[in-house]
């Protein structure tokens, strides 16, 4: 658990954050494309656009996380990432709840 943060920290010593993210997303996209090719060609354009928008936010989050690990320890980086996992559902609840004033 958490070894990925250490690996990313070590990679940032030799590669730029943008290159690391490019490699990670290229490998993941290629694998998912080959696994889900048949479903992808049946997908409507609106779903692809929504996926592109969500993917852009995911890319930004990964890039900021990778950029941030340069300035702190992998443990702190993991802590901030874990904190987001807890905070996001509460933010969604606050923004989507119809009963609050």
N, CA, C and O atoms as a Tinker XYZ file with bonds, in Angstrom:
   404  protein
     1  N      0.827000   -1.177000    0.000000    73     2
     2  CA     0.000000    0.000000    0.000000    64     1     3
     3  C      0.878000    1.249000    0.000000    63     2     4     5
     4  O      1.789000    1.376000    0.818000    81     3
     5  N      0.603000    2.152000   -0.906000    73     3     6
     6  CA     1.329000    3.401000   -0.957000    64     5     7
     7  C      2.647000    3.357000   -1.707000    63     6     8     9
     8  O      3.355000    4.362000   -1.779000    81     7
     9  N      2.982000    2.209000   -2.264000    73     7    10
    10  CA     4.252000    2.112000   -2.986000    64     9    11
    11  C      4.257000    2.953000   -4.257000    63    10    12    13
    12  O      5.311000    3.385000   -4.726000    81    11
    13  N      3.074000    3.179000   -4.805000    73    11    14
    14  CA     2.973000    3.995000   -6.014000    64    13    15
    15  C      3.439000    5.418000   -5.785000    63    14    16    17
    16  O      4.042000    6.026000   -6.669000    81    15
    17  N      3.165000    5.953000   -4.608000    73    15    18
    18  CA     3.602000    7.315000   -4.291000    64    17    19
    19  C      5.127000    7.396000   -4.227000    63    18    20    21
    20  O      5.725000    8.372000   -4.680000    81    19
    21  N      5.738000    6.378000   -3.668000    73    19    22
    22  CA     7.206000    6.333000   -3.604000    64    21    23
    23  C      7.783000    6.188000   -5.008000    63    22    24    25
    24  O      8.775000    6.836000   -5.342000    81    23
    25  N      7.171000    5.342000   -5.827000    73    23    26
    26  CA     7.644000    5.145000   -7.196000    64    25    27
    27  C      7.544000    6.440000   -8.002000    63    26    28    29
    28  O      8.457000    6.781000   -8.754000    81    27
    29  N      6.437000    7.154000   -7.842000    73    27    30
    30  CA     6.268000    8.429000   -8.554000    64    29    31
    31  C      7.299000    9.441000   -8.066000    63    30    32    33
    32  O      7.879000   10.173000   -8.867000    81    31
    33  N      7.527000    9.484000   -6.756000    73    31    34
    34  CA     8.547000   10.399000   -6.210000    64    33    35
    35  C      9.913000   10.111000   -6.821000    63    34    36    37
    36  O     10.632000   11.037000   -7.197000    81    35
    37  N     10.279000    8.820000   -6.921000    73    35    38
    38  CA    11.561000    8.455000   -7.515000    64    37    39
    39  C     11.609000    8.786000   -9.002000    63    38    40    41
    40  O     12.648000    9.202000   -9.514000    81    39
    41  N     10.497000    8.605000   -9.692000    73    39    42
    42  CA    10.453000    8.922000  -11.120000    64    41    43
    43  C     10.624000   10.416000  -11.376000    63    42    44    45
    44  O     11.219000   10.813000  -12.378000    81    43
    45  N     10.101000   11.247000  -10.467000    73    43    46
    46  CA    10.206000   12.693000  -10.673000    64    45    47
    47  C     11.644000   13.188000  -10.579000    63    46    48    49
    48  O     11.944000   14.311000  -10.985000    81    47
    49  N     12.534000   12.354000  -10.045000    73    47    50
    50  CA    13.946000   12.733000  -10.011000    64    49    51
    51  C     14.578000   12.664000  -11.397000    63    50    52    53
    52  O     15.582000   13.325000  -11.657000    81    51
    53  N     13.985000   11.856000  -12.293000    73    51    54
    54  CA    14.578000   11.621000  -13.611000    64    53    55
    55  C     13.704000   12.082000  -14.770000    63    54    56    57
    56  O     14.218000   12.362000  -15.853000    81    55
    57  N     12.390000   12.167000  -14.562000    73    55    58
    58  CA    11.460000   12.509000  -15.632000    64    57    59
    59  C     10.567000   13.666000  -15.193000    63    58    60    61
    60  O     10.352000   13.882000  -14.001000    81    59
    61  N     10.054000   14.403000  -16.169000    73    59    62
    62  CA     9.122000   15.483000  -15.829000    64    61    63
    63  C      7.759000   14.897000  -15.477000    63    62    64    65
    64  O      7.427000   13.779000  -15.871000    81    63
    65  N      6.984000   15.664000  -14.734000    73    63    66
    66  CA     5.639000   15.226000  -14.346000    64    65    67
    67  C      4.775000   14.964000  -15.572000    63    66    68    69
    68  O      4.018000   13.994000  -15.610000    81    67
    69  N      4.889000   15.820000  -16.559000    73    67    70
    70  CA     4.096000   15.667000  -17.776000    64    69    71
    71  C      4.429000   14.366000  -18.492000    63    70    72    73
    72  O      3.530000   13.693000  -18.994000    81    71
    73  N      5.685000   14.008000  -18.547000    73    71    74
    74  CA     6.089000   12.772000  -19.215000    64    73    75
    75  C      5.601000   11.543000  -18.438000    63    74    76    77
    76  O      5.160000   10.565000  -19.040000    81    75
    77  N      5.679000   11.592000  -17.126000    73    75    78
    78  CA     5.197000   10.482000  -16.300000    64    77    79
    79  C      3.701000   10.275000  -16.527000    63    78    80    81
    80  O      3.249000    9.146000  -16.716000    81    79
    81  N      2.937000   11.365000  -16.508000    73    79    82
    82  CA     1.497000   11.276000  -16.723000    64    81    83
    83  C      1.200000   10.800000  -18.139000    63    82    84    85
    84  O      0.287000   10.000000  -18.344000    81    83
    85  N      1.956000   11.279000  -19.112000    73    83    86
    86  CA     1.777000   10.823000  -20.491000    64    85    87
    87  C      1.960000    9.313000  -20.586000    63    86    88    89
    88  O      1.155000    8.630000  -21.219000    81    87
    89  N      3.001000    8.794000  -19.967000    73    87    90
    90  CA     3.237000    7.353000  -19.999000    64    89    91
    91  C      2.115000    6.582000  -19.308000    63    90    92    93
    92  O      1.617000    5.593000  -19.847000    81    91
    93  N      1.721000    7.024000  -18.132000    73    91    94
    94  CA     0.668000    6.325000  -17.382000    64    93    95
    95  C     -0.650000    6.310000  -18.141000    63    94    96    97
    96  O     -1.291000    5.265000  -18.253000    81    95
    97  N     -1.059000    7.459000  -18.660000    73    95    98
    98  CA    -2.322000    7.542000  -19.373000    64    97    99
    99  C     -2.260000    6.821000  -20.713000    63    98   100   101
   100  O     -3.255000    6.231000  -21.133000    81    99
   101  N     -1.120000    6.853000  -21.396000    73    99   102
   102  CA    -0.991000    6.147000  -22.676000    64   101   103
   103  C     -1.117000    4.641000  -22.488000    63   102   104   105
   104  O     -1.819000    3.969000  -23.244000    81   103
   105  N     -0.443000    4.122000  -21.489000    73   103   106
   106  CA    -0.508000    2.681000  -21.227000    64   105   107
   107  C     -1.933000    2.285000  -20.827000    63   106   108   109
   108  O     -2.474000    1.306000  -21.342000    81   107
   109  N     -2.531000    3.038000  -19.920000    73   107   110
   110  CA    -3.889000    2.714000  -19.466000    64   109   111
   111  C     -4.893000    2.830000  -20.606000    63   110   112   113
   112  O     -5.755000    1.965000  -20.763000    81   111
   113  N     -4.790000    3.885000  -21.398000    73   111   114
   114  CA    -5.723000    4.078000  -22.511000    64   113   115
   115  C     -5.592000    2.969000  -23.544000    63   114   116   117
   116  O     -6.594000    2.467000  -24.053000    81   115
   117  N     -4.373000    2.593000  -23.850000    73   115   118
   118  CA    -4.157000    1.529000  -24.829000    64   117   119
   119  C     -4.741000    0.205000  -24.349000    63   118   120   121
   120  O     -5.424000   -0.488000  -25.103000    81   119
   121  N     -4.472000   -0.140000  -23.105000    73   119   122
   122  CA    -5.005000   -1.391000  -22.572000    64   121   123
   123  C     -6.534000   -1.388000  -22.549000    63   122   124   125
   124  O     -7.167000   -2.361000  -22.961000    81   123
   125  N     -7.120000   -0.299000  -22.071000    73   123   126
   126  CA    -8.574000   -0.228000  -22.008000    64   125   127
   127  C     -9.203000   -0.207000  -23.389000    63   126   128   129
   128  O    -10.287000   -0.757000  -23.581000    81   127
   129  N     -8.542000    0.419000  -24.353000    73   127   130
   130  CA    -9.058000    0.429000  -25.722000    64   129   131
   131  C     -9.129000   -0.985000  -26.282000    63   130   132   133
   132  O    -10.138000   -1.363000  -26.878000    81   131
   133  N     -8.087000   -1.758000  -26.101000    73   131   134
   134  CA    -8.092000   -3.122000  -26.627000    64   133   135
   135  C     -9.064000   -4.035000  -25.886000    63   134   136   137
   136  O     -9.640000   -4.944000  -26.484000    81   135
   137  N     -9.246000   -3.800000  -24.599000    73   135   138
   138  CA   -10.177000   -4.627000  -23.826000    64   137   139
   139  C    -11.626000   -4.292000  -24.176000    63   138   140   141
   140  O    -12.452000   -5.192000  -24.325000    81   139
   141  N    -11.939000   -2.997000  -24.307000    73   139   142
   142  CA   -13.318000   -2.564000  -24.498000    64   141   143
   143  C    -13.601000   -2.019000  -25.900000    63   142   144   145
   144  O    -14.513000   -1.209000  -26.066000    81   143
   145  N    -12.853000   -2.436000  -26.889000    73   143   146
   146  CA   -13.001000   -1.919000  -28.250000    64   145   147
   147  C    -14.435000   -2.080000  -28.772000    63   146   148   149
   148  O    -14.988000   -1.138000  -29.340000    81   147
   149  N    -15.034000   -3.242000  -28.590000    73   147   150
   150  CA   -16.378000   -3.494000  -29.122000    64   149   151
   151  C    -17.424000   -2.588000  -28.475000    63   150   152   153
   152  O    -18.343000   -2.119000  -29.145000    81   151
   153  N    -17.285000   -2.346000  -27.192000    73   151   154
   154  CA   -18.219000   -1.436000  -26.515000    64   153   155
   155  C    -17.999000   -0.001000  -26.958000    63   154   156   157
   156  O    -18.955000    0.762000  -27.093000    81   155
   157  N    -16.751000    0.371000  -27.183000    73   155   158
   158  CA   -16.420000    1.743000  -27.548000    64   157   159
   159  C    -17.032000    2.134000  -28.886000    63   158   160   161
   160  O    -17.530000    3.251000  -29.033000    81   159
   161  N    -17.004000    1.243000  -29.852000    73   159   162
   162  CA   -17.546000    1.604000  -31.166000    64   161   163
   163  C    -19.072000    1.714000  -31.137000    63   162   164   165
   164  O    -19.660000    2.302000  -32.045000    81   163
   165  N    -19.723000    1.158000  -30.111000    73   163   166
   166  CA   -21.175000    1.252000  -29.971000    64   165   167
   167  C    -21.603000    2.434000  -29.102000    63   166   168   169
   168  O    -22.798000    2.699000  -28.968000    81   167
   169  N    -20.653000    3.139000  -28.518000    73   167   170
   170  CA   -20.958000    4.228000  -27.591000    64   169   171
   171  C    -21.395000    5.471000  -28.353000    63   170   172   173
   172  O    -20.846000    5.798000  -29.405000    81   171
   173  N    -22.406000    6.166000  -27.798000    73   171   174
   174  CA   -22.884000    7.385000  -28.455000    64   173   175
   175  C    -21.930000    8.549000  -28.191000    63   174   176   177
   176  O    -21.140000    8.520000  -27.247000    81   175
   177  N    -22.017000    9.559000  -29.028000    73   175   178
   178  CA   -21.108000   10.702000  -28.971000    64   177   179
   179  C    -21.227000   11.461000  -27.652000    63   178   180   181
   180  O    -20.218000   11.932000  -27.126000    81   179
   181  N    -22.430000   11.591000  -27.108000    73   179   182
   182  CA   -22.630000   12.319000  -25.853000    64   181   183
   183  C    -21.864000   11.659000  -24.706000    63   182   184   185
   184  O    -21.271000   12.353000  -23.881000    81   183
   185  N    -21.872000   10.337000  -24.649000    73   183   186
   186  CA   -21.136000    9.618000  -23.605000    64   185   187
   187  C    -19.629000    9.793000  -23.777000    63   186   188   189
   188  O    -18.897000    9.895000  -22.792000    81   187
   189  N    -19.171000    9.827000  -25.010000    73   187   190
   190  CA   -17.737000   10.036000  -25.262000    64   189   191
   191  C    -17.324000   11.431000  -24.831000    63   190   192   193
   192  O    -16.248000   11.608000  -24.261000    81   191
   193  N    -18.158000   12.418000  -25.094000    73   191   194
   194  CA   -17.850000   13.792000  -24.678000    64   193   195
   195  C    -17.805000   13.887000  -23.152000    63   194   196   197
   196  O    -16.899000   14.507000  -22.597000    81   195
   197  N    -18.776000   13.278000  -22.475000    73   195   198
   198  CA   -18.770000   13.283000  -21.002000    64   197   199
   199  C    -17.525000   12.579000  -20.471000    63   198   200   201
   200  O    -16.906000   13.045000  -19.514000    81   199
   201  N    -17.160000   11.464000  -21.086000    73   199   202
   202  CA   -15.954000   10.748000  -20.678000    64   201   203
   203  C    -14.703000   11.579000  -20.894000    63   202   204   205
   204  O    -13.785000   11.547000  -20.073000    81   203
   205  N    -14.658000   12.318000  -21.982000    73   203   206
   206  CA   -13.514000   13.188000  -22.259000    64   205   207
   207  C    -13.396000   14.284000  -21.198000    63   206   208   209
   208  O    -12.298000   14.594000  -20.738000    81   207
   209  N    -14.525000   14.862000  -20.817000    73   207   210
   210  CA   -14.511000   15.918000  -19.791000    64   209   211
   211  C    -14.047000   15.349000  -18.449000    63   210   212   213
   212  O    -13.192000   15.935000  -17.786000    81   211
   213  N    -14.610000   14.208000  -18.052000    73   211   214
   214  CA   -14.189000   13.585000  -16.792000    64   213   215
   215  C    -12.723000   13.165000  -16.851000    63   214   216   217
   216  O    -11.997000   13.306000  -15.867000    81   215
   217  N    -12.290000   12.656000  -17.983000    73   215   218
   218  CA   -10.893000   12.270000  -18.156000    64   217   219
   219  C     -9.951000   13.456000  -18.046000    63   218   220   221
   220  O     -8.835000   13.329000  -17.543000    81   219
   221  N    -10.401000   14.600000  -18.512000    73   219   222
   222  CA    -9.590000   15.817000  -18.398000    64   221   223
   223  C     -9.394000   16.200000  -16.936000    63   222   224   225
   224  O     -8.295000   16.573000  -16.526000    81   223
   225  N    -10.470000   16.107000  -16.151000    73   223   226
   226  CA   -10.340000   16.394000  -14.717000    64   225   227
   227  C     -9.439000   15.372000  -14.023000    63   226   228   229
   228  O     -8.655000   15.726000  -13.142000    81   227
   229  N     -9.553000   14.114000  -14.422000    73   227   230
   230  CA    -8.694000   13.075000  -13.858000    64   229   231
   231  C     -7.236000   13.335000  -14.215000    63   230   232   233
   232  O     -6.351000   13.184000  -13.372000    81   231
   233  N     -6.988000   13.722000  -15.449000    73   231   234
   234  CA    -5.634000   14.063000  -15.887000    64   233   235
   235  C     -5.075000   15.219000  -15.068000    63   234   236   237
   236  O     -3.927000   15.175000  -14.625000    81   235
   237  N     -5.876000   16.239000  -14.871000    73   235   238
   238  CA    -5.438000   17.389000  -14.080000    64   237   239
   239  C     -5.121000   16.981000  -12.645000    63   238   240   241
   240  O     -4.122000   17.426000  -12.080000    81   239
   241  N     -5.963000   16.139000  -12.053000    73   239   242
   242  CA    -5.739000   15.691000  -10.675000    64   241   243
   243  C     -4.451000   14.874000  -10.571000    63   242   244   245
   244  O     -3.660000   15.081000   -9.650000    81   243
   245  N     -4.236000   13.956000  -11.502000    73   243   246
   246  CA    -3.009000   13.152000  -11.490000    64   245   247
   247  C     -1.781000   14.023000  -11.710000    63   246   248   249
   248  O     -0.750000   13.820000  -11.070000    81   247
   249  N     -1.889000   14.991000  -12.612000    73   247   250
   250  CA    -0.743000   15.858000  -12.888000    64   249   251
   251  C     -0.399000   16.703000  -11.662000    63   250   252   253
   252  O      0.772000   16.839000  -11.308000    81   251
   253  N     -1.422000   17.272000  -11.015000    73   251   254
   254  CA    -1.166000   18.068000   -9.815000    64   253   255
   255  C     -0.578000   17.215000   -8.692000    63   254   256   257
   256  O      0.306000   17.662000   -7.962000    81   255
   257  N     -1.072000   15.996000   -8.561000    73   255   258
   258  CA    -0.544000   15.099000   -7.542000    64   257   259
   259  C      0.918000   14.756000   -7.835000    63   258   260   261
   260  O      1.749000   14.737000   -6.927000    81   259
   261  N      1.224000   14.490000   -9.086000    73   259   262
   262  CA     2.599000   14.157000   -9.465000    64   261   263
   263  C      3.512000   15.363000   -9.318000    63   262   264   265
   264  O      4.657000   15.231000   -8.887000    81   263
   265  N      3.015000   16.515000   -9.668000    73   263   266
   266  CA     3.798000   17.741000   -9.514000    64   265   267
   267  C      4.018000   18.038000   -8.030000    63   266   268   269
   268  O      5.098000   18.486000   -7.644000    81   267
   269  N      3.010000   17.795000   -7.201000    73   267   270
   270  CA     3.102000   18.078000   -5.777000    64   269   271
   271  C      4.066000   17.180000   -5.024000    63   270   272   273
   272  O      4.653000   17.598000   -4.025000    81   271
   273  N      4.237000   15.941000   -5.495000    73   271   274
   274  CA     5.133000   15.014000   -4.789000    64   273   275
   275  C      6.591000   15.474000   -4.874000    63   274   276   277
   276  O      7.430000   15.018000   -4.096000    81   275
   277  N      6.890000   16.359000   -5.797000    73   275   278
   278  CA     8.252000   16.922000   -5.879000    64   277   279
   279  C      8.583000   17.767000   -4.651000    63   278   280   281
   280  O      9.744000   17.890000   -4.260000    81   279
   281  N      7.542000   18.348000   -4.049000    73   279   282
   282  CA     7.755000   19.317000   -2.977000    64   281   283
   283  C      7.457000   18.782000   -1.580000    63   282   284   285
   284  O      7.561000   19.522000   -0.602000    81   283
   285  N      7.091000   17.515000   -1.477000    73   283   286
   286  CA     6.764000   16.935000   -0.179000    64   285   287
   287  C      7.145000   15.458000   -0.178000    63   286   288   289
   288  O      7.717000   14.949000   -1.142000    81   287
   289  N      6.828000   14.801000    0.885000    73   287   290
   290  CA     7.142000   13.367000    0.984000    64   289   291
   291  C      6.015000   12.547000    0.371000    63   290   292   293
   292  O      4.885000   13.027000    0.272000    81   291
   293  N      6.305000   11.318000   -0.043000    73   291   294
   294  CA     5.238000   10.452000   -0.559000    64   293   295
   295  C      4.132000   10.200000    0.465000    63   294   296   297
   296  O      2.968000   10.056000    0.094000    81   295
   297  N      4.489000   10.147000    1.752000    73   295   298
   298  CA     3.497000    9.934000    2.801000    64   297   299
   299  C      2.502000   11.079000    2.904000    63   298   300   301
   300  O      1.299000   10.854000    3.037000    81   299
   301  N      3.002000   12.301000    2.841000    73   299   302
   302  CA     2.107000   13.463000    2.882000    64   301   303
   303  C      1.236000   13.513000    1.631000    63   302   304   305
   304  O      0.050000   13.835000    1.704000    81   303
   305  N      1.826000   13.196000    0.497000    73   303   306
   306  CA     1.075000   13.168000   -0.744000    64   305   307
   307  C     -0.063000   12.148000   -0.648000    63   306   308   309
   308  O     -1.190000   12.431000   -1.056000    81   307
   309  N      0.228000   10.981000   -0.117000    73   307   310
   310  CA    -0.795000    9.942000    0.063000    64   309   311
   311  C     -1.872000   10.415000    1.037000    63   310   312   313
   312  O     -3.054000   10.140000    0.834000    81   311
   313  N     -1.471000   11.123000    2.091000    73   311   314
   314  CA    -2.437000   11.640000    3.058000    64   313   315
   315  C     -3.396000   12.619000    2.397000    63   314   316   317
   316  O     -4.607000   12.523000    2.597000    81   315
   317  N     -2.878000   13.558000    1.612000    73   315   318
   318  CA    -3.746000   14.527000    0.939000    64   317   319
   319  C     -4.677000   13.844000   -0.059000    63   318   320   321
   320  O     -5.840000   14.227000   -0.189000    81   319
   321  N     -4.173000   12.843000   -0.756000    73   319   322
   322  CA    -5.014000   12.093000   -1.690000    64   321   323
   323  C     -6.118000   11.364000   -0.938000    63   322   324   325
   324  O     -7.269000   11.369000   -1.373000    81   323
   325  N     -5.784000   10.746000    0.172000    73   323   326
   326  CA    -6.785000   10.038000    0.979000    64   325   327
   327  C     -7.819000   10.995000    1.552000    63   326   328   329
   328  O     -8.996000   10.649000    1.660000    81   327
   329  N     -7.394000   12.174000    1.914000    73   327   330
   330  CA    -8.316000   13.172000    2.437000    64   329   331
   331  C     -9.348000   13.550000    1.374000    63   330   332   333
   332  O    -10.523000   13.739000    1.687000    81   331
   333  N     -8.915000   13.657000    0.140000    73   331   334
   334  CA    -9.855000   13.960000   -0.948000    64   333   335
   335  C    -10.904000   12.877000   -1.090000    63   334   336   337
   336  O    -12.063000   13.172000   -1.384000    81   335
   337  N    -10.522000   11.639000   -0.888000    73   335   338
   338  CA   -11.466000   10.528000   -1.008000    64   337   339
   339  C    -12.570000   10.655000    0.030000    63   338   340   341
   340  O    -13.706000   10.255000   -0.222000    81   339
   341  N    -12.252000   11.200000    1.173000    73   339   342
   342  CA   -13.247000   11.385000    2.231000    64   341   343
   343  C    -14.068000   12.650000    2.016000    63   342   344   345
   344  O    -15.275000   12.652000    2.260000    81   343
   345  N    -13.434000   13.714000    1.567000    73   343   346
   346  CA   -14.110000   15.011000    1.451000    64   345   347
   347  C    -15.062000   15.072000    0.254000    63   346   348   349
   348  O    -16.134000   15.667000    0.367000    81   347
   349  N    -14.715000   14.492000   -0.858000    73   347   350
   350  CA   -15.518000   14.622000   -2.081000    64   349   351
   351  C    -16.956000   14.144000   -1.904000    63   350   352   353
   352  O    -17.862000   14.853000   -2.341000    81   351
   353  N    -17.226000   12.992000   -1.294000    73   351   354
   354  CA   -18.640000   12.610000   -1.113000    64   353   355
   355  C    -19.433000   13.608000   -0.260000    63   354   356   357
   356  O    -20.614000   13.841000   -0.518000    81   355
   357  N    -18.792000   14.194000    0.749000    73   355   358
   358  CA   -19.481000   15.191000    1.555000    64   357   359
   359  C    -19.762000   16.456000    0.751000    63   358   360   361
   360  O    -20.836000   17.044000    0.880000    81   359
   361  N    -18.821000   16.875000   -0.067000    73   359   362
   362  CA   -19.062000   18.028000   -0.933000    64   361   363
   363  C    -20.202000   17.751000   -1.900000    63   362   364   365
   364  O    -21.047000   18.615000   -2.133000    81   363
   365  N    -20.229000   16.547000   -2.462000    73   363   366
   366  CA   -21.328000   16.184000   -3.360000    64   365   367
   367  C    -22.657000   16.228000   -2.624000    63   366   368   369
   368  O    -23.645000   16.743000   -3.148000    81   367
   369  N    -22.684000   15.688000   -1.408000    73   367   370
   370  CA   -23.906000   15.678000   -0.625000    64   369   371
   371  C    -24.373000   17.106000   -0.338000    63   370   372   373
   372  O    -25.559000   17.414000   -0.460000    81   371
   373  N    -23.430000   17.976000    0.046000    73   371   374
   374  CA   -23.802000   19.361000    0.335000    64   373   375
   375  C    -24.336000   20.065000   -0.903000    63   374   376   377
   376  O    -25.296000   20.832000   -0.816000    81   375
   377  N    -23.729000   19.814000   -2.045000    73   375   378
   378  CA   -24.141000   20.505000   -3.272000    64   377   379
   379  C    -25.406000   19.924000   -3.882000    63   378   380   381
   380  O    -26.135000   20.639000   -4.569000    81   379
   381  N    -25.686000   18.647000   -3.650000    73   379   382
   382  CA   -26.843000   18.027000   -4.298000    64   381   383
   383  C    -28.043000   17.861000   -3.381000    63   382   384   385
   384  O    -29.135000   17.556000   -3.860000    81   383
   385  N    -27.877000   18.050000   -2.084000    73   383   386
   386  CA   -28.963000   17.853000   -1.131000    64   385   387
   387  C    -29.997000   18.967000   -1.272000    63   386   388   389
   388  O    -29.667000   20.150000   -1.183000    81   387
   389  N    -31.238000   18.578000   -1.489000    73   387   390
   390  CA   -32.314000   19.558000   -1.684000    64   389   391
   391  C    -32.879000   20.083000   -0.362000    63   390   392   393
   392  O    -33.617000   21.069000   -0.360000    81   391
   393  N    -32.545000   19.438000    0.767000    73   391   394
   394  CA   -33.125000   19.794000    2.056000    64   393   395
   395  C    -32.349000   20.856000    2.817000    63   394   396   397
   396  O    -32.840000   21.357000    3.828000    81   395
   397  N    -31.168000   21.210000    2.370000    73   395   398
   398  CA   -30.426000   22.215000    3.140000    64   397   399
   399  C    -30.854000   23.625000    2.686000    63   398   400   401
   400  O    -31.325000   23.803000    1.563000    81   399
   401  N    -30.684000   24.628000    3.577000    73   399   402
   402  CA   -31.149000   25.995000    3.269000    64   401   403
   403  C    -30.348000   26.666000    2.183000    63   402   404
   404  O    -30.628000   27.811000    1.827000    81   403
